Amino acid sequence: MIRRRVNIACLQETKWVGEKSREIGSTWFKLWYNGIDRKCNGVGIMVDNDYKDKVVDVKRMRDKLVLVKLIIGDEKINILSAYAPQVGLSESIKRKFWDDMDGFMQSIPLDENVFIGGDLNGMSGQVTMGLGEFMEVLVTIIKMTKENQS
């Protein structure tokens, strides 16, 4: 991350247990993470030394979502790391994840920036679709969201 000059990274499948934060690499980075089981899941957000002191809030939801809010200058920036349930899990577990993620998004004021990083390729329902079809669905969701905000 240092060589590539990455300031903030969203992590999935960390497999670390707890709702904690820790310094990584002699204070080069700080990691906020959330996990329940050492064998699977877990999410985190790693922030470099230049920005870690700008973090003003952290919210966690089970082992699938973590949200870090930073204030940089006059801008409020929300970083959400998400890990969608995978194939083979029940429809109710998948629906709960998307409802939780929607709750996180609804809690962010409209005048704040949001960046989402994650493994969101969890499948829901019986139908699989290609990237083109998925993008059409995503555009529809975005349009509906904008219409509801008006």
Stockholm file with secondary structure:
# STOCKHOLM 1.0

chainA/1-150         MIRRRVNIACLQETKWVGEKSREIGSTWFKLWYNGIDRKCNGVGIMVDNDYKDKVVDVKRMRDKLVLVKLIIGDEKINILSAYAPQVGLSESIKRKFWDDMDGFMQSIPLDENVFIGGDLNGMSGQVTMGLGEFMEVLVTIIKMTKENQS
#=GR chainA/1-150 SS CTTTTCSEEEEECCCCCEEEEEEETTTTEEEEEEESBTTBCCEEEEEETTTGGGEEEEEEETTTEEEEEEEETTEEEEEEEEECCCTTSCHHHHHHHHHHHHHHHHTSCTTSEEEEEEECCCCCSSCCCCHHHHHHHHHHHHHHHHHHHC
#=GC SS_cons         CTTTTCSEEEEECCCCCEEEEEEETTTTEEEEEEESBTTBCCEEEEEETTTGGGEEEEEEETTTEEEEEEEETTEEEEEEEEECCCTTSCHHHHHHHHHHHHHHHHTSCTTSEEEEEEECCCCCSSCCCCHHHHHHHHHHHHHHHHHHHC
//
